[in-house]
Amino acid sequence: MVDRVSWVPEGVNVDVPSSARIYDYLLGGGHNFEADRETAEALIKVLPVRDMARRNRAYLRRVVLELAGLGIRQFLDLGSGIPTVGNVHEVAHEVAPESKIVYVDFEPVAITHAELMLAGEPNVTALLGDLREPEKVVAQARELLDFSQPIGLLVVGVLQFIPDSDDPWGVLSRYVESLSSGSYLALSHFTADSMPAAMAAGKEIFAKTAEPITPRTKAQVADMLAGLEVVEPGIVFTPEWRPETPEDVGSDPSKANLYAAVGRKL
């Protein structure tokens, strides 16, 4: 029987696997259910998903530190997921405690836990919203963030859940239009470029969840950065984006199966 606990928001179907809760499980979190764990274990058999999740999370930490070091004091984190170790506000506040962060996710469990964790944090908030609706998300985010000043827009490990039919390229461009000059877009994205057979098997498993995936090529990821100045080292696998140590890269960074890139709005 699927576990039912008091912190599950009304209306959440815990029998249908959720990408946010699968990710939580892969990172060692406890806010997931039997269906999520079963799906994660199925994925582990065909893809190095635990390592993919860990490397993606490490990339998120590095990119937030980099942007904070460049003077960014506001972050909009789309598809932020369930709170776990190394949340954006925790990382940003290491550099600048005054930094403001808005988390956005359409997973009610993620937002419920974020709200609990953020009690007493005046400069951080969590919004229940669909990133495919930029105007609505930005309107809500304006309650905390000043869009006349640079913002770090984080879209990390989430765009593969947006099908081509919903035009993720157009969605991103609408967010970028709302940003001031000097803002940054940081993203990571599933790809089948390095392990096509394994990713095809993973795609079949995700097809049975609430959010099927669309892995994309390096060229398709590059199109998501159209009009932005892509900063060094360009579009690379997550462990290759400004690693702190050789161990961060590992022996085969392509097995991370996610591209990472950061673009600056001029």
N, C-alpha and C positions, 0 to 999 in steps of 0.2 A: 504493500500500500504506500502511495506517495505521502511523504510527511506533510503535516499541516501544522503550522505554528502561528503564534499570535501576531507576529510581525508581518504576515502576508497581507497586503492591501486587498480590499474588496475587489472582486472582479478578475483577479489574477488566476489564470488557469495553469496550475503547476504541473499539469500532465503534458503540456506542450513545451518542449525544450526552448530555452531562450539563449540567445548569443551572449548577453550580459552575464547570465548565471553560469553558462558553460565556461566563459572566460574566468569568472570568479573561482570556479572549481579548479581550473588549470593552474591558477596562481596560488592555490592552497587556501582559498577563502571558505567560509561556512554558510554563505547565503545562496544555496542552491538546493535542488531537489533531485529525487531519484531519476526523473526523466533527463535532467541536465547531466547528471553524472554518467548515466548509461550512454548518452550521446558522446560525451567527452571521451569515455573509454573506447568507444567505437572509433573515434577520430585518432586516438593514440595508436591504434593498430595500423593506420595507413599513413599518418603524417606525424612529424616530430612536433606536435602541437604544444606540448608543455614548454619546450625550448622556444618555439615561436612566440608564445605568450610572454615568457620571461624576457626574451630579447626585445620584444615590442615595448614592454613596460620600462626596460632599461633605456631604450631610445627616448621614450617620453620624458624620463627624468633628465637625460642629457640635454634635450632640446629646450626644456623649460629653464634649466640652469643657463644655457647659452643665451636665450632671449632675455632672461632677467639680467644677465651680465651686460647685455646691450642696452639696458635701460627700460625694457618693457615692464610696465607695472600693472597691466590689465590683461587678463586671459579669458577667452571664451572657449570652453571645452565642450565640443559637440560629440554626443555619443560617449559620454564620460564613463558609463558603466557603474558597477557596484563599487563603493569605496573600499579600497584595499591599501596595502602599504605603499607609501610614496605617492600620495595624491598630489595633484597639481598645486593646491594651495600650500601644502606642507613644503614642497620643493621650492616654490617661489618665495615663501616666507623665510627660507634659509638665507636668501640674498637680500630681500626687502620686505620686512614685516607688513608694510603698508599696502602691498600688492592686493588688487581686487580680482576675484575669480568668480565666474559664473559657469556652473556645470549644467549641461542639458542632456537629458536622456528621455526616451519614451518608454522605458522599462519602469513600471511603478515601484518594483522592489528596490531598484537602484536609487530612485529619488527619495523613497521613504527612509532608507538608511542614511543617505546623504544628509537629509534634514535633521536626523537624530545626531549625526556626527558633527554637524555644523552649528548646533545650538551654542550661542555665545560667540560666534564668529561674525562680527558686523560687516566685514569686507568680503564675505564669501556667501554665495547662495546657490541653490539647486532648483532647476526648473523642469517640470514635466512638459516635454514638447517634442515635436517631430522635426528633425533637422531639415527635412524636405520642404519646410515652410519657413524660409529665411526671414521674410518680413515679420511674421509673428514672433519668431525667436528673438530677432534683433529688437523689436519693440519691447519685449519683456526684459531683455538684457540691459536696455538703456536705463532701467531703474537703478542699476548699480554702476554700469560702465559708461564712460564718457567717450563716445565714438568720434569726437573731434580730436582725440589724442590716440597715439598708436596702441594697437591691441595685438596680442598674440592669439591668433585663431588656430585652435588645435583640433584636427580631425584625424585622430590616431586610431588605426585599426577598425574603421567603421564603414568606410565608403564601399567596401565589397558587399555590404548588405543593401546597397541601393542599386536596383536593377537599371539597365540601360534605359528602359522605358520611362523611368523617373528622372532621367537626364542629370546624373550627378555632376557633370561638367557645368551645366547651366546653374544648378543649385549653388555650387561653389562660387561661380562668378557673381551671383547676386549677393552672397556674403561679402566677397572682396569689394564690391561696389560700395558697401556700407562702411568700409574701413577708411581711416585717414592714411595719408602718406606716412611711410615709416613703420607701418604695420607689417606683420609677418603671418604667413600661412604655413603651418607645419602639418604634414600628413604622413600616414603610412597606409599601405594597401596590399592585400593578398595578391599574389601572382602565381601563375602556373608556368612561368618561364623556366624555372629551374628544375621542378619536379612535376612534369605534366601529368603523368599517370597517377601519381599519389594525390595530386590536387584534384584530379577528376574524381577519384574515389571519395575524397573529402567533400567535394561538391555534392555528390549523391547523398551523403549522410546529412549534410546541412539542408538538403531539400526537404527533409522530414521535420525540420524545426520551424519556429515562427518566422525566422529570417534566413531564407536561402542566400547563397553567396554567388557573386559574380567576380571571379578572379580576373585581373586585367594585366595587359602587357606593359612593358616599360614605356612604350610610345603612348599608350592610353593614359598612363599616370602623368606623363609629361604634359599632355593636353590639359590636365587639371591645374597646371601652373601657368597657363597661358596669360601673358601680360604682366607676369611677375619676374623679378630678377632672382633667378635660382642661385642660392648661395652655395659655396663649396661645402662638401665635395660633390654636389649635384644629386642625381637620382641614383641611390645605392641601396643595397640591402641594409636592413635596420642596424645590424652590429657594425657596419662600416661607416655609419654616420657619426663622425667625430668621436671615435672610441677613446676612452681614457687610458686603457691599457691594451697590450696585445691580446690578453685573455678575453677582452670584450669582443674581439673579432672572431676568435676561434679558428679552427682548421678549415672550415667550409662555411663561410657566411651566407652562401646562396641557400643553404638549408633553412635559413630564417623564413624564406618564402614570403616576405613582405618587403616591398620597396619603401624607402623613406626619402623625403625631400622637404626642403624649406624654401619658400619664396618670399621676397620682400616687395612690398608695394611702393613704387617710386612716387 
